[in-house]
Amino acid sequence: MNDVAEALIASLESPKVRPPLNEIQARVIDITIEHIGVDRDKISLDSRLVDDLHVESLDLVKLVMAVEDYFQLTLPEPDEVGDLVYKEVFTRADFTVGDMAELVHLRWRNPPPAPRPAAGVRPTPATRDTFAQLGGLLESAPKSLYRALGPNQQGVERFRRLTDGMACLRLPGGPVELGSEEPDAGADERPLHQLELAPFLIDEEIVSTTAYCRFLNSIGALDEATERAWFRLPEDERRFAQQPLRRERGFWVPYPGTETWPMVLVSWFGAKAYALWANGADWRVWAEAGGDYLPSEAQWEYAARGPRPRRWPWGERAPYPGEINAGLHVMRARYATASELPLLPVHALSGVSPFGLLQMAGNVWQWCRDWYDPEAYEKARNGSESAPDTGVRSERGGSWVGPVELARSSYRRGRRPLARGRCLGFRCVGQVPA
């Protein structure tokens, strides 16, 4: 143990004195190296956790918990504290290792506060009677893409997509309000503004592992580079054992126990390829620009909460315990296989939108079509276009990793299109049948 570490431990044992910032920085670097497996010569205080070290959502939560555990303090969300300096550090777009150390410095208390309560118990909501998404393979293209099913309980017209069995809802479009003016809304959620949307179809459920296997089995063999770009992890990747798909006698099948779960660890390109195929388009253009048949952020936000601003799909009140699948990861939790991830089936009645769409809050983040531009809503109000290529694609909806507040209907963030996450999936949109 070096002198800096010894001095830090001594100061922690006597919390009357806040450790110097440089000592906190040294230990935060050590904790980061230990928990994300980066080499010491590739990390510095200026290393960005997402862009440089490629830390995914679950690992970031684990890292925060490890820092909290070591320093015996809590690093709450910005809306849980009134200190504007703390909030400014926490919400920096390119959050760094040094920023993490600065938060510890800012949050130091004498004596340290009580630890954060354990995350909620995994909910067990009811599911629809039928899981309609299809497995196997599609041997020939259907003569028509959709079959009408009639209205759902909310009075919204339903259709079944015959390529994969997905139930889709026809949303009417029209003038919709996007964004938020709530006090805790992020700068990228502002301002509240109006947009005109054309009618469109959107999947009632998140695409499942079963349906994604149907897609892979139907299009024929892929080269290894394409599989890697879409969903397949190398065997030495630390999440390899948590992949939800596997090969069995020449066919892709879901890992046992995950047949009705969202397809996770799928890149934006893998989601786009599926969406093209499911809508009868040419999936081979998956690497080209554009994200046809993935929802735009505007379509997704409207589908989640309706044409008027609401904090959650159901309204303004906070979620009841177990109402959405969010904030479930706990300190030192380990997931040896895909079936151990605390996911809900895609047909679970959780996070239900006013149109009847399932899991429009929580369970898994969902890829969107757009490039993520933090100034997109400000530009939309002024009638100007978002940045054409920001290097990250938008994702919406929050996830089981949490915290719960990230599942608000207007909450926005982005991720590199080749990224894969254990808390990231997708759903498709389509054209309204003639």
Disulfide bonds with the S-S distance in Angstrom:
none
